[in-house]
Each structure stands twice: as C-alpha cells, then as structure tokens.
Amino acid sequence: MALRTERGVCVYPVLPPKAKVDFESLPHWISSAHCCNLNYPEQWTNLLDDLRRSCKMPRVPFMVEDLPESFVMRPAEVDALICLLRDPKREEPIAMTAALREAGGYRKSTLARALCHDPRIKEALDDGILWVTLVRTPAISN
C-alpha cells in the first residue's frame, strides 16, 4: 500500500525480519498503513508486485509561506504551543483551528507559519495544510 506525502512520493512501509518495532515512536500514519512484514515469504511477493506497479500519488496541499530568513526558532515556546494544539488522545485529527489575537507587529502570523512548518504538525495533518489570511477590508479588484 502506497502512502502519499507532501511531495507526492510513494511510501511502502516495511518491517525488518525479526525486529521489534516501537510503533508509538513512529509517525501516526504508519499505524493505519499496511506494513510489509518480511518474516512471511508471501509478503516479499506482495512488496515486489507493489514496487513493479506504477505509483502516482497526488501531492497533499501545503499552502503555508516559507519562514523569513531572519526567523529565530524558540523551541520552548513552539513546543508548548504544539502540546496545546495536538491532543494525544485524538488519533486522526480532521482539522485544527487556532486563533492568535494581539496588536499588529508581534509576529503572530510568523509564529503560526512556524507551527505549520513543524514536522509534528505536518504529521498530525498528513492530508495537507491550507493557509488563509483574513483581513477586515479585502482588496477587491475588477
């Protein structure tokens, strides 16, 4: 079974023979994927069949702008926010909505972009991340 990623790359999870795997430490999408277990000979055949087939995985959307070059990561603050955003009891989040409210110039949007670029958030939202900027007075062109 191929899985899609942000880059549209096919991924075939394979369990090594006689290995003990700590699934808790792996990305959550692996738990819902079929992992080829090489302890069973028929799994080799299935894996080879999968690899021979053409795999065309659509890329998942990631519409968040890049971080500015001057951005300085603040790991403690970002980690605290990610703990608030990710609910460990929720295995398959459908969507995340967060609002940051403060006067202009405090870099709220930059912080939000940094959160979206964090691998833990990308992993939790593996179907993609959409970014929308809302303003009070939109510029409407004819």
N, C-alpha and C positions, 0 to 999 in steps of 0.2 A: 504494500500500500504506500503510495507516494503522498507526501505531505507538502503543502505549499508554504512558501516563506515570503518575506518582504521582497526578495529578489526573484521570485518565481522559480526557485530551484527545487528539483525533486529530491526528497529525503526518504531513504529507506532505513529505518532503524533496525540494527542487527545486534542480537545478544551474543556475546562471545561464548564459546563452548565452556561449560563447567564454571562459569563466572557467577558470582553473587553480585547482583546489581541493586543498589540503593535507589529505588525509583523516586523516593522523596527528594533526592538531590538533583534529579533531572528536570528539565522543563516540563510543565504540566501537560503539554500536547502529546508527549510520548505515552502517557498513560492511556490515552484514547486511541492510539495507533496500534496497528498490528506490528509487533516486533518479530522479526525472523529469528527463531531460536535455532542456532546451528548445532544443538545437541541432537536434533532429529534430521535424518538424511533427506526426508521429503521436503524439508524447509529449504535445503540447498537448491533443489529443483525449482521451487516456487520463487526463490530470490533470483535465480538466473532467468527465469521466464519474465519476471518483473523488469529486470535490467535490460532485457532484449527488446521489450516494448518501448515504443516512443512515448516519452512522458512530456506532456505540455501542461505545466502548472501555471495558472494565472497568478500574476503578482498581486499581493494584497496591497491596498492603498496605504500610503504613509504620506500625508499631506502637511506635515509639520516642517516649517522653515528650519534651516540649519541654525545652529547657535552662533552668535557673533564671535569673532576671533578673540575679542577681549574678555570673553566669559571666563570667570573663575569658578570652578566647581566647589561647592561647600558640602562635602559628603555627609556630615552630621545632619544638616538641615534637610537635605534631599532624602536621606534615609528615613528621617522622622516623617516626612510627608508621604513617602511611599508606603510606610507602615499604616498610615491613616487611610490611604487610598485603597490598598489591597486588603481584602478581607480573607484571611486564611481559610475560613470555613466555606467560602464560596469557590467551588471548583471550576466552574465555567462562567465567568462574567459575561454578560451580554453587552453592557456598556458601562462606562464610568463618566460621571459628570461631576465637575468640581468648579467652584466659583471662588475667585480671588478678588477681594474688594479692598481698595485703598486708593489714595490720591494718585494722580499720574506721576510717573518718573521713578517709581520704586522698583521697576523691572519685574512686575508681576508676569507679564507675557513671556519674558525671557526665562523666568523660573518654570512656568508651565511648559515651555518648549523643552527645557532641560529634563523635566519629568517624562515627557513623551519620548525623548531620545534614550531614556534609561532602559537597559535590556530587561529589567524586571517588569516594567510596564508593557513593553513590547511583547514579552512572553505572555503576560496575562491577557492581552488583547491581540491574540495572534491572527485575528481576521482583519487587522489593519487599524489605523488611527486616522481619523478625519479631523481637520482643523478648520474652524470657522471663527472669523473675527467679527464681533458685533460692535457697531458704533451707534451713537444716538442719531446722528444725521448722516445717512448714507449718501455717497456721491452717486447720483443717477445721471447717466449720460444718455443722450438720444441716439 
